[in-house]
Amino acid sequence: MKLKVTPVATVEDYLASTKRDTAKWEFNDSKLACPWYRGQDRADSPTPKLFRGKGYREFELTRMFRERSGAFGDVPEADRIDKWLFLMQHFGAPTRLLDWTESPLIALFFALDSYRGRTPDEKYQSRPCVWALHPLILNLVAGVDGFPNTWTRRDGLAPGGRLANFNPGVEYFRLAFHPESEWADQINLDIVKLAIAVQTSYVDLRMYSQRSCFTIHGTGGHDIETIYANGDYLRQEYLYKYEVQMNAVDSMYEDLGRLGITRALVFPDFEGLASELEYRSRN
């Protein structure tokens, strides 16, 4: 079964499509669950920066970030590795996290804003799009019920009598804080193979404005479409993709601004305000 891809040329068509497609999704009365969206300036399946072919040394990168970041401001508690990884992701370090949002409009803004910043050659080779996923189905694929917390261990005995943590919400994060050579001894690898959806435990004003949420990806480094394709979930339409038509990029970006989805809203700081005013002063 192939992924359903919907072309969109107006904000109205885009919102109508997302509403139609996700209206049938059920969330088992969970008050914390809703569709998640990710905007990209490229059409490839969502994949964390860590796995995009650059050969990053994850443990070394994570260790050095923790060692050097204290000089720049307040940092998380030493044992809250979930907060540390959210902080790294927030400031652009390569991690196994992937950003999503609960807002379809903010996802569309990210797709269009990033695409408009590309060179003409880059634009020719890419296409802005938005992905929509059912986060609880993603967790179901990985054998997880609901949203796991990301800070409490659930220790028990693994086969063979070894003490192991059975909370995947913790183990996925622990992958980043141990050398790969230690994973087999230190981490319960049976529960960190795919990807899971987690709510953030580190929140600043940008994350709040962007309605941020995250997937964290495991030992396989799989992209989202591959994970859904391995089950029956593409046929059941728990993952969608919306591709923006090339000749509609500028008009849809303008319409988002009229709806109040601007850089100052998405990036609520001096830089975001200055960027928005610079753009508006040119038109």
C-alpha positions as CSV (number, residue, x, y, z in Angstrom):
1,M,0.0,0.0,0.0
2,K,1.4,3.4,-1.0
3,L,1.3,6.5,1.1
4,K,-1.5,8.9,0.3
5,V,-0.1,12.1,-1.1
6,T,-2.5,15.1,-1.6
7,P,-1.5,18.2,-3.6
8,V,-2.6,21.5,-2.2
9,A,-2.6,25.0,-3.7
10,T,-4.4,27.1,-1.1
11,V,-4.4,27.3,2.7
12,E,-8.1,26.6,2.6
13,D,-7.6,23.4,0.6
14,Y,-4.8,22.3,2.9
15,L,-6.9,22.8,6.1
16,A,-9.9,21.0,4.5
17,S,-7.7,18.1,3.5
18,T,-6.1,17.7,6.9
19,K,-9.5,17.9,8.6
20,R,-11.0,15.4,6.3
21,D,-8.2,12.9,6.6
22,T,-7.7,13.0,10.4
23,A,-11.4,13.3,11.3
24,K,-11.7,9.5,11.5
25,W,-8.7,9.0,13.8
26,E,-9.6,7.9,17.2
27,F,-7.5,8.7,20.3
28,N,-9.2,6.5,23.0
29,D,-10.5,9.5,24.9
30,S,-7.0,10.7,25.5
31,K,-7.0,14.4,26.3
32,L,-3.3,14.7,25.4
33,A,-3.5,13.2,21.9
34,C,-4.3,14.8,18.6
35,P,-2.8,14.6,15.1
36,W,0.8,15.7,14.8
37,Y,2.2,17.6,11.8
38,R,5.7,18.2,10.4
39,G,6.5,20.8,7.7
40,Q,9.6,20.2,5.5
41,D,11.2,22.1,2.6
42,R,11.9,18.7,1.0
43,A,9.7,15.7,0.1
44,D,11.7,12.8,1.7
45,S,10.2,10.9,4.6
46,P,10.8,12.5,8.0
47,T,14.2,11.4,9.4
48,P,16.2,12.8,12.3
49,K,19.2,14.9,11.5
50,L,21.5,12.4,13.2
51,F,20.7,9.8,10.5
52,R,20.9,11.9,7.4
53,G,24.2,10.5,6.2
54,K,26.7,12.9,7.9
55,G,28.4,10.3,10.1
56,Y,27.8,12.1,13.3
57,R,29.4,10.6,16.5
58,E,26.4,10.8,18.7
59,F,27.8,10.0,22.1
60,E,30.8,12.3,21.7
61,L,28.6,15.1,20.5
62,T,26.2,14.7,23.4
63,R,29.0,14.5,26.0
64,M,30.7,17.6,24.7
65,F,27.4,19.6,24.6
66,R,26.8,18.8,28.2
67,E,30.3,19.6,29.2
68,R,30.4,23.0,27.5
69,S,26.9,24.3,27.7
70,G,26.9,25.5,31.3
71,A,28.7,28.7,30.4
72,F,25.8,29.9,28.3
73,G,23.0,29.8,30.8
74,D,20.8,27.5,32.9
75,V,21.0,23.9,32.0
76,P,18.9,20.8,33.0
77,E,19.6,18.6,36.0
78,A,22.5,16.2,35.3
79,D,20.2,13.1,35.5
80,R,17.4,14.5,33.3
81,I,18.8,13.2,30.0
82,D,15.5,13.7,28.3
83,K,15.7,17.5,29.0
84,W,19.3,17.6,27.7
85,L,18.3,16.0,24.4
86,F,15.3,18.3,24.0
87,L,17.7,21.2,24.7
88,M,20.2,20.0,22.1
89,Q,17.4,19.5,19.5
90,H,16.0,22.9,20.2
91,F,19.3,24.6,19.4
92,G,20.0,22.6,16.2
93,A,22.4,19.9,17.4
94,P,22.1,16.6,15.5
95,T,20.0,14.3,17.6
96,R,17.7,11.2,17.2
97,L,14.7,13.5,17.9
98,L,12.4,14.8,15.2
99,D,10.3,18.0,15.6
100,W,6.5,17.9,15.2
101,T,3.7,20.2,16.1
102,E,0.1,19.9,17.0
103,S,-0.8,22.8,14.7
104,P,-1.3,22.2,11.0
105,L,-0.8,25.9,10.3
106,I,2.5,26.1,12.0
107,A,3.7,23.0,10.2
108,L,2.7,24.6,6.9
109,F,4.6,27.8,7.9
110,F,7.8,25.8,8.6
111,A,7.5,24.1,5.2
112,L,7.0,27.3,3.3
113,D,9.3,29.5,5.3
114,S,12.2,27.1,5.0
115,Y,11.6,26.5,1.3
116,R,11.5,30.2,0.5
117,G,15.0,30.5,2.0
118,R,16.5,28.0,-0.4
119,T,18.6,28.9,-3.5
120,P,16.9,28.6,-7.0
121,D,18.8,25.4,-7.7
122,E,17.7,23.9,-4.3
123,K,14.1,24.9,-4.9
124,Y,14.2,23.1,-8.3
125,Q,15.3,19.9,-6.6
126,S,12.8,19.9,-3.6
127,R,9.2,20.5,-2.8
128,P,7.7,21.8,0.4
129,C,5.3,19.4,2.1
130,V,3.6,18.6,5.4
131,W,3.3,15.2,7.0
132,A,0.5,14.2,9.4
133,L,0.7,11.2,11.7
134,H,-1.3,9.6,14.4
135,P,1.2,9.6,17.3
136,L,-0.5,6.8,19.3
137,I,-0.4,4.5,16.3
138,L,3.3,5.1,15.9
139,N,3.7,4.1,19.6
140,L,1.4,1.1,19.0
141,V,3.7,-0.1,16.2
142,A,6.6,0.0,18.7
143,G,4.6,-1.8,21.4
144,V,4.0,1.2,23.5
145,D,0.6,2.1,25.0
146,G,-0.1,5.9,25.1
147,F,2.7,8.4,25.7
148,P,5.4,7.1,27.9
149,N,7.1,9.4,30.4
150,T,10.7,10.1,29.6
151,W,12.3,10.3,33.1
152,T,11.1,7.3,35.2
153,R,12.8,4.0,34.9
154,R,10.7,0.8,35.2
155,D,13.3,-1.8,36.2
156,G,12.8,-5.6,36.1
157,L,14.5,-8.8,35.2
158,A,15.2,-9.5,31.5
159,P,15.6,-13.0,30.1
160,G,18.8,-14.4,31.6
161,G,18.2,-12.6,34.9
162,R,19.8,-9.3,33.9
163,L,18.3,-6.1,35.4
164,A,16.8,-4.0,32.7
165,N,14.7,-0.9,32.3
166,F,11.3,-1.6,30.6
167,N,10.2,2.0,30.0
168,P,11.0,2.8,26.3
169,G,10.4,6.5,27.0
170,V,13.7,6.4,29.0
171,E,15.7,3.8,27.0
172,Y,15.4,5.6,23.7
173,F,17.0,8.7,25.3
174,R,19.7,6.6,26.9
175,L,21.0,5.6,23.5
176,A,22.4,9.1,23.1
177,F,24.3,9.0,26.4
178,H,26.2,5.7,26.0
179,P,28.8,4.8,23.4
180,E,27.4,2.3,20.9
181,S,29.9,-0.3,22.1
182,E,28.2,-0.2,25.5
183,W,24.6,-0.5,24.3
184,A,24.3,-4.2,24.6
185,D,25.3,-4.1,28.2
186,Q,23.7,-0.9,29.3
187,I,20.4,-0.6,27.3
188,N,17.4,-2.8,26.8
189,L,17.8,-3.0,23.0
190,D,14.6,-5.1,22.6
191,I,12.4,-2.0,23.1
192,V,14.3,0.7,21.2
193,K,14.3,-0.5,17.6
194,L,11.8,1.7,15.8
195,A,10.5,5.2,16.9
196,I,8.1,6.5,19.5
197,A,6.1,9.7,20.0
198,V,6.9,11.6,23.2
199,Q,5.6,14.8,24.8
200,T,8.4,17.3,25.6
201,S,9.5,17.7,29.2
202,Y,11.6,20.8,28.4
203,V,9.6,23.8,27.4
204,D,10.6,27.3,26.6
205,L,8.6,30.1,24.9
206,R,9.5,29.0,21.3
207,M,8.4,25.4,22.0
208,Y,5.2,26.6,23.6
209,S,4.4,28.9,20.6
210,Q,5.2,26.2,18.1
211,R,3.0,23.6,19.9
212,S,6.1,21.3,19.9
213,C,6.1,17.6,20.2
214,F,8.6,15.0,19.2
215,T,9.4,11.5,17.9
216,I,12.6,9.8,19.0
217,H,14.1,7.2,16.8
218,G,15.9,4.0,17.8
219,T,18.7,1.7,16.8
220,G,17.4,1.1,13.3
221,G,17.4,4.8,12.3
222,H,14.2,4.3,10.4
223,D,12.3,7.1,8.7
224,I,8.6,7.5,9.6
225,E,7.2,6.2,6.3
226,T,9.2,3.0,6.5
227,I,8.0,2.4,10.0
228,Y,4.3,2.7,9.0
229,A,4.9,0.7,5.8
230,N,6.1,-2.3,7.8
231,G,2.7,-2.7,9.3
232,D,-0.8,-2.2,7.9
233,Y,-0.9,1.4,8.9
234,L,-0.5,3.0,5.5
235,R,-3.5,1.1,4.2
236,Q,-5.4,2.3,7.3
237,E,-4.3,5.8,6.5
238,Y,-2.7,6.8,9.8
239,L,0.0,8.7,7.9
240,Y,-0.6,11.4,5.2
241,K,1.5,13.8,3.1
242,Y,0.5,17.1,1.7
243,E,2.6,18.5,-1.1
244,V,2.4,22.3,-1.9
245,Q,2.2,23.1,-5.6
246,M,5.3,25.1,-6.6
247,N,3.3,28.0,-8.1
248,A,1.3,28.4,-4.8
249,V,4.2,28.8,-2.4
250,D,4.2,32.6,-2.2
251,S,0.5,33.1,-2.1
252,M,0.0,30.5,0.6
253,Y,2.8,32.1,2.6
254,E,1.1,35.5,2.3
255,D,-2.2,33.9,3.4
256,L,-0.6,32.4,6.5
257,G,0.6,35.9,7.4
258,R,-2.9,37.3,7.1
259,L,-4.0,34.5,9.5
260,G,-1.4,35.7,12.0
261,I,1.0,32.8,11.4
262,T,4.2,34.9,11.2
263,R,7.8,34.6,12.2
264,A,7.2,36.7,15.3
265,L,4.5,34.2,16.4
266,V,6.5,31.1,15.6
267,F,9.8,32.6,16.9
268,P,8.6,34.8,19.8
269,D,11.8,36.8,20.4
270,F,13.7,39.8,19.1
271,E,15.1,37.8,16.2
272,G,11.7,36.6,15.1
273,L,10.2,40.1,15.4
274,A,13.0,41.7,13.4
275,S,12.8,39.0,10.7
276,E,9.0,39.5,10.4
277,L,9.3,43.3,10.2
278,E,12.1,43.0,7.6
279,Y,9.9,40.9,5.4
280,R,6.8,43.1,5.8
281,S,8.7,46.2,5.1
282,R,9.7,44.8,1.6
283,N,6.1,44.3,0.5
